[in-house]
Amino acid sequence: MKRIVCLVFIAFFMSQAYSQKAAVTSPDGLLSVNIFLDNGIPTYAVEYKNKTMLEKSPLGIITNEGDFSKGLEYISKKEGSVDKKYTQDKIKQSEIHYNANSLICTFQNPKGNQISILFQVSNNNIAFRYELPEWGERKACVIEKEATGFKFPQSTTTFLSYMMSPMQAFARTSPSYESGYTNDEQVGKSTHENQGYVFPGLFRISDAGWVLISETGVNSLYCASHLSDGTQEGLYTVAFPDKRQNNGFGSTGAQVGLPGITPWRTITVGETLKPIVETTIPFDVVDPLYQASQSYKYGRATWSWIVWQDNSMNWDDQVKYIDLASEMGYEYILMDALWDVNIGYTKIEELIKYAKSKNVDVFLWYNSNGGFNDAPQGPRNKMNTSISRKEEMKWLKKIGVKGLKVDFFGGDKQETMRLYEDILSDANDYGLMIIFHGCTLPRGWERMYPNYVGSEAVLASEMLVFSEGIRENEAFFSTLHPFIRNTVGSMEFGGVFLNKYLNKGNKQGQKRLTTDAFQLATGILYQNAVQMFALTPNNLTDTQGFILDFMKKIPTTWDETLYIDGYPGKYAVIARRNNDQWYVAGVNALKESQKLKLNLPMYAGKKIKMYNDDKNRETYLKEIEVKQNGDVEISILSQGGFVLTY
């Protein structure tokens, strides 16, 4: 009898020590999150269509007021739902309906202090964050570390971009989210100096599908984070910034007032890449932080620096690029670094007046830095303090500047997040749009900040000019961005080169290896509300007329985005709709031509235009008729592309 009682007690104890405490599923019932408490350690696991997407993964945070990653006691749960409709004019979709089931699990540490974890699970998406109440007299704390992790089955392969080492690269401006990717590599690969990987990270689980990991809702109240190196067992954890970032200034953790919340960790899952490409979860769980001071106008821009470089920062060349923008019907010109010295503050006012006479508005470049890097380009020391920033922005508004491109941030600390937010908030007061360059990933900022209109945060167009290796891999990277970087946030790539050589002479030197049709396709594949295109004045006479006509009409805002076909690192086909007009664009990174059979119901039974390449790699335009069932066959050359539209 005693033996039976003992066994019953042991079984009861084991069930308490290793017990599932709660679960939440998506509205369609296909995606589930299970929460466990194993010997006081909180974990969660994710299944989609009864297949494991994440094995038991750690939860919790460590603060200066206590450890909330172990020794916890389960207190309670609360279930609910979220039903939210909103409009957004500068992301991949304009009308969004977010419907999710929610679960709040509350735990208590040995000190009696509580913490809650809020999960929101929509179809194909999970978002979760930590919620911290006041702890007695404590109304503030420092979050020193997160235990949060993502444990993948060992059959998983990765598509991850390395976190750059701090205070390196040009003028000690790194990290700036400008690295290459792992390409279908097994989990567990270590990085240089164990710096980990930036968000977002894409994972392929061989027998189950795809998972995209990221974060959203980061503002001045928290630091940005990234993924650690993975273990051989497939565990990646949330990592805070390296203390060496921004010249060692600023905390690596987060200073939080109580009650307080952390940013959202997001997980998007699917059998195919369709939910990955089409997700709006970075924007679904955040809201605007302030009202727009005015209606902001998005559009296209020319900029001389990308091809003509520093020497083009002079009056005559800027006039040529203003004229180019006017001829193309573009809304803007970006005047890049060194305008303050080479043109000057007085003459820039005259240049802006000339641009206005040509119906072209102006973005101006600024250096963000004060004391945290060595970038010499000016204007400097105008954006890093409140007093100088507001004084400069008052002048910018007076002379009619519409936006700024602010460069060289190099860090993810909370101190740096405050700078991003301060620039955005002040700029809105003066009616200025903001693009960030040499910067971190935007994390829900399109919705949070009404005057935010884009970030680089990618191995972008300038590296095509500077690096032969990047030019050789342009097509490869172009088949990754639509599935990874650009799916969670705006990406100001600054591309669509029509020069055969990426320099002012356009006769020799940095040869472009991709076709014109490829370049047109990237204008659709890459999404950003304000696009700086790499056209040059000579393109008006040395480029085929139908290509220029396409670029004159190309939109930069979208009402709908659909995944059509593709595989990261091989080829990508994406469809986007602007009002009633659909564009379908594809590129091919493989060494061989690809013949694709696509189903495009938006074109069913219609005659449409096709921009494509012939066997001599010359781009052509012809009309094709799509079958009544929407099926169409398309061939794409190696390092080539295509666009279909009405």
Residue, then its C-alpha position, 0 to 999 in steps of 0.5 A: m500500500k505504501r508503495i502505491v501511495c509513493l508511486v502516486f505521489i511521485a506521479f503527481f509530483m512529476s506532473q506538477a514539475y513538468s506540466q503544461k499550464a496553458a495553450v492558445t490557438s489561432p482563429d483557424g485552429l491550425l497554429s497552436v502555442n503551448i506553455f509549460l513550467d518545467n521545474g520552475i522554468p517557463t517554456y513554450a512550443v509551437e505547432y502548425k497543422n500538428k507539426t512541430m515548428l518550435e520545440k520547447s523554447p525558454l521564456g523569461i527575463i532577468t532584471n536588477e530586481g530579480d530573475f524571471s527565467k527560473g524558480l517561477e510559480y504559475i499563478s493564473k491565465k486569462e484568455g481573450s481575443v483581438d479584432k482590429k481593423y486599420t489602414q496603412d498607406k506605406i506598407k505591403q497592404s493598405e487595408i488590414h483586418y487583424n484577428a487573434n486569440s490572446l492568452i496572458c500567463t502570470f508567474q511569480n518568482p521566489k521574491g513574490n514579484q509577478i510577471s505576465i507573458l501576453f501571447q496573441v495568435s492569429n492565423n500563421n502569426i504569433a506575437f508575445r511580450y512581457e508585461l511587468p507590474e509595479w513590485g511594491e515600492r519599485k516603479a522602475c527596473v533595468i532588464e539586463k538580459e532575456a532568456t527568450g529563445f527559439k528552439f528549432p528541430q535539428s532538421t532545420t536550415t537557416f537563412l540568416s544575416y550576420m550581426m556586424s562587429p561593433m565600431q568597425a567598417f567605414a569610420r567605425t560606423s558598424p553595426s549597420y545591418e549590411s551583411g550577407y546571409t547563410n544559405d540553407e545552412q544547418v542550425g548551429k553555425s557560429t559567427h565572427e566574434n559570436q555576434g549572432y544574427v540580425f532580425p529577421g531570421l528565416f528558417r526552413i523546417s524540412d518536413a513542416g514548412w517555414v518560420l520567420i522570427s523578428e521583433t516589433g514595437v521597439n521605441s525609445l523605451y527599450c533596446a533593439s535586440h537580435l538572435s544569438d549564435g545557434t547551438q548545435e541543438g537548434l536553440y537561438t536566444v534573444a541577445f541584447p546589444d554588444k557593449r562596444q556599440n556606439n563607442g561604448f556609450g550607453s547601457t546594453g539592457a533596457q531601462v523600464g518604468l513600472p508598470g512596463i512592457t517589452p517589445w513584441r517577439t514575432i513568429t510567422v509560420g507556414e507550409t509555404l512562403k506565402p504567409i511569410v511574404e504576406t504577413t503584416i504582424p509587425f504592424d498589427v500589434v503596434d499603434p501610432l505614437y503621435q499624429a501626423s502634423q500634415s499629410y505626407k506625400y510618398g513617391r520616387a526620387t533621383w539621387s546623383w551620389i549612387v552612381w556619380q558619387d561625391n564629386s556630383m555634390n555640386w550645383d551643376d550636377q544637382v541641376k542635371y538630376i533635378d531636370l532628370a526628376s522633372e523629366m521622369g515625373y518624379e516627386y523628389i531629388l535626394m541631395d546627398a552628403l557634402w552638400d553643406v560644404n560643396i554647395g553651401y547653405t545659401k546656395i542650397e536655398e536657391l537650388i531648392k527654389y530651382a527644384k520647385s520651379k521644376n515641380v520637384d521637392v527635395f530630401l537632404w542628407y544628414n550625418s547622425n553622429g555626435g560622439f559615437n563614430d568617425a564619419p567625416q561627411g557633413p552636415r555633422n552635429k545637427m541631428n544628435t542634440s535637441i537644440s541643434r536639431k530643432e534649429e536646423m529643422k526650423w530652417l529646413k521647413k522654411i526653405g521648403v525641404k520635404g524630408l531628410k536621409v539621416d545616416f551612420f547610426g551603428g548600434d541598437k542600444q536604448e540610447t540609440m533608439r532614443l535618437y531615432e525616435d527624437i529625430l522622427s518626433d522633431a521632424n514631424d513637428y516641422g513637416l519632414m519625412i525621415i529615411f534612415h541609412g546605415c541603420t538598424l531594422p525598422r521594427g513596426w515604425e511605418r505604423m508607429y511614426p507617421n513621418y517615417v518613410g524607410s530604412e536601408a538596413v540591408l546590403a544595398s545599392e551602394m555595395l554594388v558600386f563598391s564591391e565586385g563580389i556583391r555585384e556578382n551576387e546581386a541576383f542571389f541577394s535579390t531572391l532573399h530580400p523579398f522573403i526576409r528583410n523586406t517582409v517585415g519592414s520598408m527597405e530603401f534599397g536605392g536601386v534600379f540601375l540602367n547604366k551598363y557600368l555603375n559609374k559616371g562614364n558608363k563605359q568601363g569599370q564596375k560592370r553590371l551583370t544583371t539585365d535591364a528587366f532584372q532591374l525593373a523587377t527589383g523596382i517592384l520586388y523591393q517595397n519602400a514608400v519613397q524610392m531613390f532610384a539609381l537612374t542617371p541623366n544619360n539614361l534619358t538618351d541611352t535607354q530604350g523608350f519603353i523602359l523609361d516609360f515603365m520607370k515613369k509610371i512605377p508606383t511606390t505604394w501598394d494596396e496588396t502584396l501576394y507571394i507567387d513563387g520562389y525559393p530564397g537564394k534561387y528565384a523570387v516572384i511577387a505580385r503587388r497591386n496599386n489601386d486596380q493595377w497589378y504588377v508581377a515581378g520575378v528574378n532568377a539567381l540560378k546559373e540556368s534559365q528557369k521556366l516557371k508555370l505561374n497561376l495569376p488569377m488577377y490576369a485571367g483571360k486578359k492581354i497584358k504587357m511582359y517585360n523580359d529578356d531575349k537570349n542575347r540578354e536584351t530586354y524587350l516588351k511584348e503583349i501576351e494573353v493569359k489563359q482563362n484559368g490564369d496560368v502563364e509560362i514565363s522564362i527567366l534568364s540567369q541574372g535576369g528578370f521579368v515584369l507583367t502588368y496591364 
